[in-house]
Structures are given as C-alpha cells and as structure tokens.
Amino acid sequence: MNNYKIQIKELNDSVAIQSYKDLLTKKWGNNVYYSIEHIRYFGKETDQLKCFLLEKDNVPIILMPFVLREIKINEVDYPYYDVISPYGYNGPLFNDDVTSEDLSEFWRLVDIWYKENNVISEFIRFSLNSNHENYSGTLIKTLSNVKGGLLDQFEDQWNAFLPKVRNNYRKAINYDLTFKVFHKKEINKDIIKIFHSIYEDTMTRNNADKIYFFSNKYFEDLILSNLNNFSIVVVYYKEIPISVELIINYNDIIFAFLGGTNAEYFSYRPNDFLRVKVIEWAINNGKKYYVLGGGMKDGDGLYKNKKSLFPKDEDVMFYTGRKVINKEVYSELCLSSSKEYADLDKEDLDKYFFPYYRLNNR
C-alpha cells in the first residue's frame, strides 16, 4: 500500500520561496509557467499564494501552486474562500511515472483540505499534457490549441505550410526584414523594453482584457530570474523593431508565450516572417514541438493564422476545471451577487461565468 502525504505550503517568505524554486528546478526543469515570478503576479493583496505538494513514500511527485482568494460580494466580507490557478498552462505538475492512482489520491486529499478550510469553489487552467485526467470536478473543453510537430529538415517543414504562409514570407523577404533571436543570457532590460512596448501597443489595439496587460517589471522579474528558459525574437525593418515574440523553452518544446506587431507594418507580413524563422531556428536547435496556443475562440482569424503553419497536425485541447465544494454556500453567494442566478441551470457550469458570484465583483 502506498504511503501518501499532502503538504500545503505558504509561498510568502524568502525561505519558502527558495525551497519552492529549488524543488521546481530539481524535479521539473524549472517549468516557468509554475515559476514564482509568474504565479505571484496574479495574487492581490488579500490573496494568499500557496501550493499543494503530494509525496509518495516521502518522495515529491505532484506540485500545484494556487491562489487562495477571500470572498467579498457587494462590499460584504464572507468567511469563505475560493481557489484559482494562475494564468497560463497550469494544474498539477508531475512526471511521466505518476500513476492514475496517484492523481486520484491527489485530488481526494485536495478536496478534503478544501472542505476543512472553507473553500467553496475551484477554477483550474490545465496544461496540454493531459494533467486534467482524474480531475475530481467538471472538465470543460475550453479552446483548441495548435501544437506543431517540428520535422527534422526545415525544407520539409516549409513544404507543409499552407501556401499563404509561403506567399506572405516571400512578401516579407522583399522588404528586407531581418530576424534576431536573443537567447538566454543575450537578453537584457533593453530587449525586454522593446518587446514590452510592441506587446502593450498590440494589447491596446486589440482591446484585450486587463489580465493581458503585464507590466514591464513583470517581464523583467520573470525573464531575468529564469534566463535559461526564455528567448525573445525580434523582426526588424531598417533597424526598427516591428514584430516580437517571447518564447518559453522547456525541454524539447518551445511555447509562443506572448507577442505583438506594430500595425504600421502589417502589409510587410512581419508576423508570418517571424513564425517561419522561429520554426527554422527551433529545428536547427533540436526542438520537437512549437506550441502556438489558440485564438480568442475556436476557429477565429487568430486561430486560423496559427493553424496555417501546422495544417495537418492534430490540435490539443486546453481544458479548464470547475468545482463546487459546498453547493449550498455557493448558491447563497451567487444569489447574494445576483438574483438572476435563480434562473440558471445550476449543473451546466460551462454556460456562465465561474464562479458566478464573482461576475459582478471582479
């Protein structure tokens, strides 16, 4: 019989944070979606940043950071909490040798802790590595993500693109665009500032939600503290930076984390040029996958643009998880927030904002 033990660790002081960072680096290659510089950005002053750590026979096997949030509705404080995962690919982090039994036990122990600590609901953003399996809540198929397999030879990859990609790349070549990868220690504050400026302008132009407006300080803290896991790629026109992408490097995968393009140069096709050059660079550096993510919704223009690079690759589903631990209190909170909750189908968690009581209290 396996000996399981779950620990709930506070990530609120230098000793605890260093212990967390050491474990993340030693066991999981410093996956930066779980890095302290990333996850602490999403906690407000009233929130608590914690993590679950499951040990099996005294060996750490599953790690999951989370934000424990106080609940306040219409200026009224309630003696309850809810849990949310940080933005991006998250959920339980584990190695390939973790079993189905391990995952089930993890969620069982998590749910016990929730019940004992007045946690009413949980919202989890999962990763793309099937870490949603055995989840004890409701799984929602949220967004198709493009995860392209990189071939051994760039010429074969070139031929696999949709024709419009090749045509747009040729247009970009005619404008004498240049491409530069700032990899690991080549990154400095000046390069981060160039990236952030174009990225922020892009988010403003697209009327993006406020969650996407990361500060320059966030990028400096995240990237400079985890240099070995990042690359910044920049496309230039006559030495003017016009398109950028921040790439996360994790094992043999590169993730297109965030990016942007100067609208004045759209006709030069710098984004297509950037993506093709990133793929060429990744192949030359032995990478196996390029994760581009999805659109704002399935099948939109952003998704189609990404899919044109890997038209024959099967998409990966991005799942979110929603869980109501105490249904009676959850309903009470939702009704306190809005009387309209009484008319909703309570079992259909994917049809409305979750948790519903935060819809008007975000």
Secondary structure by P-SEA (a helix, b strand, c coil): cbbbbbbbbbcccaaaaaaaaaaaaaccccccccccccccccccccbbbbbbbbbccccccbbbbbbbbbbbccccccccbbbbbccccccccccccccaaaaaaaaaaaaaaaaaccccbbbbbcccccccccccccccccbbbbbbbbcccaaaaaaaccaaaaaaaaaaaaabbbbbbbccccccaaaaaaaaaaaaaaaaaacccccccccaaaaaaaaaaccccbbbbbbbccccccbbbbbbbcccbbbcccccccccccccaaaaaaaaaaaaaaaaacccbbbbccccccccaaaaaaacccccbbbbbbbbbbbbccaaaaaaaaaaaccccccccccccccccccccccccc
